[in-house]
Amino acid sequence: MSAVSTYFTQISLFLFLLVGFQTHAQKVDWLSWDEAVQLSQTDANPKKIFIDVYTDWCGWCKKMDKDTFQNPEVASYMKENFYMVKLDAEGKDPIEYKGNTFKFVPSGRRGYHEFAAALLQGKMSYPTVVFLDEKLNMLSPVPGYQKVKPFMQIARYFGDDIYKDKDWQTYAGK
């Protein structure tokens, strides 16, 4: 084989492998808040709601998107058990929740959304993920970057209804 032929063979193999690896990546279908609420009210078997509260400037939020949410196990489990919502904590659009309208509040350099503040119980740290039950009741906010394994433990705690029978310390073995 000539050097050029070998080079093209190597490039072709590399591209083949790259495409193969990308097909294993799961795509998370993020919903708007309104879409998730609509599904929770119209699906025959509604799911819980998972909310990823983020900001555009949050580096850890972007890392969690890439490393945790794009993990095939995480993406598959979450898609099966939750309506997944991305919520910009600095978003400008009003949000309806349980008969209240939450709005953007200009404050400081960036401002914040009242709905994010309510979900995070006033502790505005990013990323924070929030779990709601099928009736849109708060289960728990979980602050901070989560790697795949601890994230899956938390997601299963709520997704598999373990929280109904065991407290977190017992379940997590702490």
URHULIN-V340662 format. One line per field, one symbol per residue. ss: DSSP state (~ for helix, > for strand, _ for the rest). phi: phi as a letter, one per 20 degrees, with the letter a starting at -180 (. if undefined). burial: 1 if it has 24 or more other C-alpha atoms within 12 Angstrom, else 0. A space follows every 10 residues. Layout:
BEGIN
ss->???
phi->???
burial->???
END
This chain:
BEGIN
ss->__~~~~~~~~ ~~~~~~~~~~ ~~~~______ >_~~~~~~~~ ~~_____>>> >>>>____~~ ~~~~~~~~~_ _~~~~~~~~~ ~>>>>>>>__ ____>>>__> >>_>>_____ _>>~~~~~~_ _______>>> >>_____>>> >>>____~~~ ~~~~~~~~~_ _~~~___~~~ ~~__
phi->.fffffgfff fffgfgffff fffefeeeef dfgffffgff edffcfefdd deeccfeeff ffffgfeefe fgffgfffff dceddecffd feffceblnd ddcfdfbmfd nbegfffffe lneeccfcdc ddffdmefea ecenfcfgff ffffffgefe mfgfdcfggf femd
burial->0000000000 0000000000 0000000101 0110011011 0000001111 1111100001 1001100111 1011111110 1111111111 1000100000 0100000000 0111111111 0001111111 1111010111 1111110100 1111111110 0000000000 0000
END
